[in-house]
Amino acid sequence: MFAQDDSQVYQPERDTYLLLKCALADAKPADTIIEIGTGSGLIAHEMSKISKKTFAVDINPHACIAAKKLGVEVIRSDLFSALKTDPKFTLVLFNPPYLPTRPEERIDDWLEYALDGGTDGRSTIEKFADGLAAVMDRYGRCLLLISSLTGINEVAAYFKSKGFISLVIAEERVEDETLYVLRISRDLCSL
């Protein structure tokens, strides 16, 4: 039997609430929603009040248990690896690990998956961008939270290279960084 450890689960912070605010404004009852990296499950739980077709994934087994306790339909998965590609999701939500982290700063625990964005803060974001087209509906959209520490222009350029366009829909200054929510959709003019 696996025992849940809440100290290993990313708890809601200002970034969570900023993404949630944007998701609540964007979500529609007809949406098929997926939250990648659900952490505590708060966002997916709130989305399930809008759309009955709301799902979540997290690589962290402790996070999966926490989300299930909120009634979230959650799958243990590294990003999209355990997801079927049909039907596709019309709304994809992700508060990724975005903190630039040097190898010597890494800690070997489950919470690290929620924080460590690699040396430039973009390693998980880029893996996410690489797989997004396979799971997002042609006319779907993605809300992605990033930090100024990650490099907003670099993130936007990477998504553009994958056939997406992005628009900043919210920002909030927090201590020594600015949090942004990007609304990402397919660049239908380039298809």
C-alpha positions as CSV (number, residue, x, y, z in Angstrom):
1,M,0.0,0.0,0.0
2,F,1.3,3.4,-1.0
3,A,1.0,6.1,1.7
4,Q,0.4,9.6,0.5
5,D,2.8,12.3,1.7
6,D,1.3,15.8,1.4
7,S,4.8,17.3,1.8
8,Q,5.6,15.8,-1.6
9,V,2.6,17.6,-3.3
10,Y,2.8,21.1,-4.8
11,Q,0.2,23.1,-2.8
12,P,-1.7,26.0,-4.4
13,E,0.3,29.2,-4.6
14,R,-0.1,32.5,-6.4
15,D,0.8,30.8,-9.7
16,T,-2.0,28.3,-9.2
17,Y,-4.6,30.9,-8.4
18,L,-3.6,33.0,-11.4
19,L,-3.9,30.1,-13.8
20,L,-7.2,29.1,-12.1
21,K,-8.6,32.6,-12.6
22,C,-7.8,32.5,-16.3
23,A,-9.1,28.9,-16.7
24,L,-12.4,29.8,-15.0
25,A,-12.9,32.7,-17.4
26,D,-12.0,30.6,-20.5
27,A,-13.7,27.2,-19.8
28,K,-17.0,26.2,-21.3
29,P,-19.4,23.4,-20.4
30,A,-18.8,21.7,-23.7
31,D,-15.0,21.6,-23.2
32,T,-13.0,18.4,-22.8
33,I,-10.4,19.6,-20.3
34,I,-7.1,18.2,-19.2
35,E,-4.8,19.6,-16.5
36,I,-1.2,18.5,-16.9
37,G,0.7,18.3,-13.6
38,T,-2.3,18.7,-11.4
39,G,-0.5,18.8,-8.1
40,S,-3.1,19.2,-5.4
41,G,-5.9,18.8,-7.9
42,L,-7.4,22.2,-7.1
43,I,-7.6,23.5,-10.7
44,A,-9.0,20.2,-12.2
45,H,-11.5,20.1,-9.3
46,E,-12.8,23.6,-10.1
47,M,-12.9,22.8,-13.8
48,S,-15.0,19.7,-13.2
49,K,-17.7,22.1,-11.9
50,I,-17.8,23.6,-15.4
51,S,-17.3,20.6,-17.6
52,K,-18.1,17.0,-16.8
53,K,-15.3,16.0,-19.2
54,T,-12.4,17.1,-17.0
55,F,-9.3,15.0,-16.4
56,A,-5.9,15.4,-14.9
57,V,-2.4,13.9,-15.0
58,D,0.6,14.0,-12.8
59,I,3.8,12.0,-12.6
60,N,3.8,12.3,-8.8
61,P,1.9,9.4,-7.1
62,H,1.3,11.6,-4.0
63,A,-0.3,14.3,-6.2
64,C,-2.5,11.7,-7.9
65,I,-3.8,10.6,-4.6
66,A,-4.4,14.2,-3.4
67,A,-6.4,14.9,-6.6
68,K,-8.4,11.7,-6.3
69,K,-9.4,12.8,-2.8
70,L,-11.0,15.9,-4.4
71,G,-12.9,13.7,-6.9
72,V,-10.7,14.4,-9.8
73,E,-10.3,11.8,-12.5
74,V,-6.5,11.5,-12.6
75,I,-4.0,9.4,-14.4
76,R,-0.4,8.9,-13.3
77,S,1.6,10.1,-16.4
78,D,4.7,12.0,-17.4
79,L,3.0,14.8,-19.4
80,F,1.1,13.1,-22.3
81,S,2.7,9.6,-22.2
82,A,-0.3,7.7,-20.8
83,L,-3.0,9.7,-22.7
84,K,-5.0,8.5,-25.7
85,T,-5.0,10.9,-28.6
86,D,-8.6,10.6,-29.3
87,P,-10.8,12.4,-28.4
88,K,-8.6,15.4,-28.3
89,F,-8.8,18.1,-25.6
90,T,-10.4,21.4,-26.3
91,L,-8.7,23.1,-23.2
92,V,-5.3,22.1,-21.9
93,L,-4.1,23.6,-18.6
94,F,-0.5,23.5,-17.4
95,N,1.4,25.1,-14.5
96,P,4.8,23.6,-15.4
97,P,8.0,23.4,-13.4
98,Y,9.5,26.6,-14.6
99,L,12.3,27.4,-12.1
100,P,15.8,27.5,-13.6
101,T,17.6,24.8,-11.6
102,R,21.3,23.9,-11.7
103,P,22.2,20.2,-11.4
104,E,23.7,20.8,-7.9
105,E,20.4,22.4,-6.7
106,R,18.3,19.4,-7.5
107,I,16.7,17.4,-4.8
108,D,15.8,13.7,-5.3
109,D,12.1,13.8,-4.2
110,W,8.7,13.9,-5.8
111,L,8.1,17.6,-5.2
112,E,11.1,18.3,-7.4
113,Y,9.1,17.4,-10.4
114,A,6.8,20.3,-9.7
115,L,9.6,22.8,-9.4
116,D,12.7,21.9,-11.5
117,G,12.5,23.4,-15.0
118,G,16.1,22.5,-15.9
119,T,19.0,24.9,-16.3
120,D,17.0,27.5,-18.2
121,G,13.6,26.7,-16.7
122,R,12.2,25.5,-20.1
123,S,13.1,21.8,-20.3
124,T,9.6,20.5,-19.3
125,I,7.8,23.4,-21.1
126,E,9.6,22.4,-24.4
127,K,8.7,18.7,-23.9
128,F,5.1,19.8,-23.4
129,A,5.2,21.9,-26.5
130,D,6.6,19.0,-28.5
131,G,3.6,16.8,-27.6
132,L,0.8,19.3,-27.4
133,A,-0.4,19.0,-31.0
134,A,-1.1,15.3,-30.5
135,V,-3.6,15.8,-27.7
136,M,-5.1,19.3,-28.3
137,D,-8.1,19.7,-30.7
138,R,-7.4,21.6,-33.9
139,Y,-9.4,24.5,-32.6
140,G,-8.5,24.0,-28.9
141,R,-6.5,26.2,-26.7
142,C,-4.0,25.8,-23.9
143,L,-3.4,28.0,-20.9
144,L,0.2,27.9,-19.8
145,L,1.6,29.6,-16.7
146,I,5.2,30.8,-17.0
147,S,7.6,33.1,-15.2
148,S,9.8,35.9,-16.3
149,L,12.6,33.7,-14.9
150,T,11.9,31.3,-17.7
151,G,12.1,33.8,-20.6
152,I,8.7,34.6,-22.1
153,N,10.1,35.5,-25.5
154,E,12.0,32.2,-25.7
155,V,8.9,30.2,-24.7
156,A,6.7,32.0,-27.2
157,A,9.4,31.4,-29.9
158,Y,9.5,27.7,-29.1
159,F,5.8,27.3,-29.4
160,K,5.8,29.2,-32.7
161,S,8.4,26.8,-34.0
162,K,5.9,24.0,-33.3
163,G,3.0,25.7,-35.1
164,F,1.4,27.5,-32.3
165,I,0.7,31.2,-31.5
166,S,0.6,32.6,-28.0
167,L,-0.8,35.6,-26.3
168,V,-0.3,36.9,-22.8
169,I,-3.7,37.0,-21.2
170,A,-2.7,37.7,-17.6
171,E,0.3,38.8,-15.6
172,E,1.1,39.3,-11.9
173,R,4.2,40.6,-10.2
174,V,5.4,38.3,-7.4
175,E,8.5,39.2,-5.5
176,D,11.5,39.0,-7.9
177,E,9.5,37.6,-10.9
178,T,6.5,38.2,-13.0
179,L,4.0,35.4,-13.6
180,Y,2.3,35.2,-17.0
181,V,-0.5,33.1,-18.4
182,L,-0.2,32.4,-22.1
183,R,-3.2,31.4,-24.2
184,I,-1.8,29.1,-26.9
185,S,-3.6,27.9,-30.0
186,R,-2.7,26.4,-33.3
187,D,-1.5,28.8,-35.9
188,L,-4.2,27.8,-38.4
189,C,-2.6,30.1,-41.1
190,S,0.5,27.9,-41.1
191,L,-1.4,24.6,-41.6
